[in-house]
Amino acid sequence: CVGDLDREPFNEVTSEVVYSDPANYKPILAKLYAGLALSGQTGPSGKPDLSGVDEGFSNYVRQYWSIQELPTDEAVIAWGDDGLQDYHRMNWTSNNPFIRAMYNRISYQIAACNEYIRETKDDKLSGRNITGTNLENIKKYRAEARFLRALSYFHSLDLFGNPPFADENDQVGSFQPRQISRAELFSYVESELKAIETELVGAKQNEYARVDQAAAWTLLAKLYLNAEVYTGTARNTEAITYCKKVIGAGYSLQNTPTAKFSAYGRNFLADNHTSPEVIFPVTFDGNFTKGYGGTTFIIHASVGDSISAAAYGIDGGWGGTRTTKALFNLFPDTAADRRGRFQTKGQKLEIDNLTEYKYGYAVFKFRNIGSDGKVGKNITFPDTDFPMFRLADVYLMYAEAVLRGGTGGDLGQALTYVNQLRTRAFSGTNAGNITASQLNLNFILDERARELHWEGHRRMDLIRFKKFTTAAYLWPWKGGLKEGRSVSDNLNLFPIPSTDLVANPNLKQNPGY
Amino acid sequence: QTGAVSGRVLDEKSQGVPGATVLIEGTSLGSSTNADGTYLIQNVPAGSQTLVSSFVGYNAKRQIVTITAGQTTSLGDISLAENTTLLSEAVVVGYGTQRRQDITGSIATVSEKQFVQGQVTNPEQLIQGKVAGVQITSGGGAPGASSQIRIRGGSSLNANNDPLIVIDGVPVDNSENKGVSNPLTLVNPNDIETFTVLKDASATAIYGSRASNGVILITTKKGLSGEKLRVTVNSQASISEKTKTIKVLSADEFRDLVNTRGTESQQNLLGTGNTNWQEEIFRKASTFDNNVSLIGSVGTLPFRASLGNTKQQGILMTNKLERNTASLSLTPSLLDNHLRIDINAKGSWVDNNFASADAIGNAARFDPTQNIFSGDDTRFGGYYEWLNGDNTLNTNATRNPVAFLNQKRDRSTAKRGIGNIQFDYKFHFLPELRANLNLGYDMLRSNGTTFVPAIAAQNFSDKGANNFFEQKKDNKLLDFYLEYAKQIADHRFTILGGYSYQDFIRDQPLDSYQASADGTNIRPAFRFKTQNTLVSFFARTTYNFKDRYSLTATGRNDGSSRFPTGNKFGFFPSIGTAWRLKEESFLKDVTVLSELKLRLGAGITGQQDIEGAAGNYPFLARYTLGEESASYQFGDQFIQTLRSEGYNTALKWEETTTYNAGLDYGFLDGRISGAVDVYLRQTNDLLAKVAPAGLTNLTNEIITNIGSLENRGVEFSLNTNPVRNNDINWNLNFNVAYNENKITDLGATLPTFTGYAVGGISGGVGSNIQVNSVGFPANSFFVQKQVYDSNGRPIEGLYTDVNNSGTSNIDDRYRYKSAAPTTTLGLSSNASYRKLDLAFSMRANLGNYVYNNVNSQAAALASLSTNGFLQNVTPNIYDTNFQGFQYFSDYYVENASFLRMDNVTLGYNLRTFAENKSNIRVTLAVQNVFVVTKYTGLDPEISNGIDNNFYPRPRTVTLGLNLGF
């Protein structure tokens, strides 16, 4: 009876069995995508991917949104959860649970991608006698997994700078990954994206929500635009090259308003999967993709007691996120510029207290309502997808790269793209159009805030413009003071969580922590 | 020319005395009595002989018997009179019994006489406070609430810290039983005869694999051969009532606070009512408990049969438990007493009506200026609920606690059967050799539904709830051992070797199927099934010389299916010695001393119960299918995903090494007796959930063999019989235990790393108040050091800069106390005067701290209102004047040392008749009589040290009637 000690699971399947059937490769790939959208294997919660943290908090998009938005002028949050206020007050430490949650989510995503890429190596597939269409499909899946890994390494590069590194050649188990330098990781992400450029399905040719070549190009453009921050060397010419590839791929701005919604606003509604400008979304669904992160968080958290939840298509707000006057003041006329939508009733522009919802205007952007005014399938869990990459961002990246001196593009084209966005913003009129002389880098930073606020870009932008930590730009409660103050430059990078420093002696903490 | 003699040794109550020594004086011929007190001595020279029957704690008896060659002379019954209060019968140890005097380990026995009286629904409550070093903390006042049992502190971090519980030789599955809060609820306390607690490794190592947290052996009552039929009827009726509610503001006080310190919008929310919500949800509850048992023998077949019915209401509205139990035991002896068979069957059927403890928190917090019913709005069944400005339901608000209870039906039914059949065969050709086979089965079938109507505010968005679950458990046991026992002159020894196989299957065909009230499917059925197996080989040898020197050595080789190939087996040895100094010549004549025994023991035990933390297959690379609600969209399809799970191929046994030294003493013929023990328990290769290096595994926390932890302590027990005469008999028992728990290693460490956060609190999401770090007790509170003003008031937001960084932030937390008491004390008394008797038991815990989560989330102005509704606050707000929440202030960690009187029972024997064998007895018992503590919250006795939504322990008055004939 000693043989009875070799028990096998009933519900779960062993890795060996899973990969023997070609039909399983797509559901595993779907999990890699779902790693961005969901927190576990039960919606909205249950069987979490990560432990030691509230499951809702552990969601990728929720954490990514929080870490890129909350430390900036675009967002403040009312809640007193352990360590959450540290973001806006900019006094985080290596023990911050939210920073750890982001770090762990990124590590988890990369590890899951590594496992998939390892199990889909050519020799493994041929060993399992997978051929024909199955083989072709699985190779595409593998390229998508490499994209998702590159995306997470890009986030790691941006947030943590010098993270640990492991790829498909490292087996699961107790090893200690080496620490990679920011410059080296930059090269790795670059080489990965270039390597899969041709393996991915052509732009706009894949199933909705799956990655294609345009997604890889957009990420490359982002990588190059920020290259000076990451490596010390500007790569604006390459940024222009890849922006042009994306722009030439056939995406167009959502320019059609409906009776109830502006053309711009339609990108953030329950049916935004129909938008022609979305390049790479993270999808959510009221019946099938439910969780307390992603757009559930972005929408519910932004609604407080003075605001009608019904206007957002949800059953109630969580009274959390608002914005500072710095963002509000970027819109001289919120009636004309349709992008500047704020809830002001019952709210105060000046923030006397970060932890009270009524201080600070609420942003009225993401909603669980379709273009036709119909509420999404479920009033708790929105259908609204999160636009990780969209064309408007690429237009602005193009313009910025040109202004930063990259070659291969021109200012006239840049002005055209910027004015296309402004024409849409000003209800199809040229009332908001700018002239060539108005187009400069400071304008671009402000325009990015107007166009892309609350989409998870702000911290990266402020760092690129050297305004995140310095006295060049202050906003309410920056550095923990109501009037704002400059903070140490080391805050441009987040600390590596102390838990991983303990687990992996190869790691050295980022300076200043 | 030899013959044989047989008979039976009885005690004063005419019950068989097992393990008594029966000797033919002047020879080495002799025997010990069996479980029913019978004995047989063979090869006795014919003629007149003197038979000496003796047993520790009883006066020995001599009797002349004439042996006839070739015949077995039946001597009939010999009654022994108790000479001390020290009950020193044969003690049940793992796989057999041992004479107490031979025992080398730290073992405590509590028998029926000493049990806690009154309304006891869960068996473990019978011994609460009775054994030094055994801490039993109930989870609250709900009928059948689970208890946390800790023997000498917890030896693990993330693996299970519960002791192994063995009922009549069947180690029972103590994992979660869906539908019952406490797995032991399924055993009727009335069927239990004794508890034996094995505390140190020398005693527990025979159960190697699961013995690290001690072992509790439960023996149920059994019939005796030749016994006359006796019927016992036990009836109890009880009334329970809350003793205290959470202190919150009254409606007028609340109005006053909001009007003076609230905002205009808050003032607009005030109602005109005057509701004490806690009074509305609690009630006086009744319990009826009836038991009938039949004991005796039919011919030569001894049996016991019992039936029990308990109907217990909880003091929280809608809360109820009904239990029916039946048990049967048959103990026939065949083949000239060479084959003894022990058959036990126990069945129970428990119906639960659960009431959510969330209602308790809601009642404390619900705005007292609102009425229970809304008056005109019938949308939510007429109950008042908070609305948004646009007149829709405010989904964030506190729910009306009365509606919360009345609009939820949470029922479950659990049926459990535990049965075993044990064959004990003494070989005909070699009576010293005994073979024992034990086959056991433990099965559970449970299911339950939760129904919430669509109009109920608590599930309004989901259109109500109609959820269902089902669970099946099938656990099998096979034990087989051979024992050889021999006495040669002054040398007595036993050798035992055996094999044990145990298999556990848990199947949840409908694991929390969820639907709306109208049956619309929200979450489809998802089957969950899991299995684990233990295979063990064990051996024990005991040696005794002249009843003075004893030695016990055990070894157990245990295999668990939870570990990878190569690491499945662990070897757990132990050794124990005892020296009865009293028997030495230099003490033999010191008559004041009746017992003095020194015990020394050491051993290693194992831990493999990580199912709660890591499931049953933590070492296998495997994939889990996601549920439909967690799919991902590709094109217009939603794909159910497959997730790779984290795994650890290097997992192995956690090992606890225990050293124990003890002294058993007795004075004045045992009228004063007890024991002192000191111990050290070191756990290595802790099965702890820690973070693997980032990127190295498919999870962020994995169960790993890392680090060490130790418990060290002292225990002292004293049993006295201060008065004993014809009219008065008074027994007083006292015990005290001191335990220190410390984590000594958690792998690599860094100054910036503070430890692993644990102990989630309410308020904020995902906030933890405790930490596991090296050099401190497990689950130490991890808080900021509050700064106080000159009047002793805490200054809001001002904390000591503990790390001298110039600013005060979360890195300034420090470790401050823990929830585990350092000292536990128990005192029980049992006095009788003629027909009247009075018993009480008291307990005290010292050095245990509680985080007052009620105050930390309800004693700040910020807690008055969020998102358009008002919440009540506790009067503590007047002490602190806090505006915002200060969750991490050490101000909220309070000393929760307490003294509690668990029980007082007054009994009167109305009448005894038929030769004292029949009687009528009435009792009046009060439970939870009083608590003395400095803790400011509801109840200081909270096992995890975080006080929130606690179901109050009621005070219960029980009238009992006991009838025997």
Interface residues (C-beta under 8 A of the other chain):
Chain A: C1 V2 D4 L5 D6 R7 E8 P9 F10 N11 E12 V13 T14 S15 E16 V18 N24 K26 P27 I28 A30 K31 Y33 A34 A37 L38 G40 Q41 T42 G43 P44 G46 K47 D49 L50 S51 G52 V53 D54 G56 F57 W79 G80 D81 D82 G83 L84 D86 N91 T93 S94 N95 N96 P97 Y103 N104 S107 Y108 I110 A111 A112 N114 E115 Y116 P163 P164 F165 A166 D170 V172 G173 S174 F175 Q176 P177 E207 Y208 A209 R210 T283 D285 N287 F288 T289 K290 G291 G304 D305 S306 S308 A309 A310 D315 G316 G317 W318 G319 G346 T355 E356 Y357 I379 T380 S498 T499 D500 L501 V502 A503 N504 P505 Q509 Y513
Chain B: S265 N388 G389 D390 T392 L393 N394 T395 N396 F460 S461 Y501 D503 R523 R527 F528 K529 T530 Q531 N532 T533 V535 G559 S560 S561 T565 K568 N616 Y617 L620 A621 R622 Y623 T624 L625 G626 E627 E628 S629 A630 S631 Y632 Q633 F634 G635 D636 Q637 F638 I639 Q640 T641 L642 R643 S644 E645 Y647 N648 T649 A650 K689 V690 A691 P692 A693 G694 L695 T696 N697 L698 T699 N700 E701 T704 G747 A748 T749 L750 T752 F753 T754 Y756 A757 G763 G764 V765 G766 S767 N768 T807 N809 I810 D811 A862 T866 N867 G868 G884 F885 Y887 F888
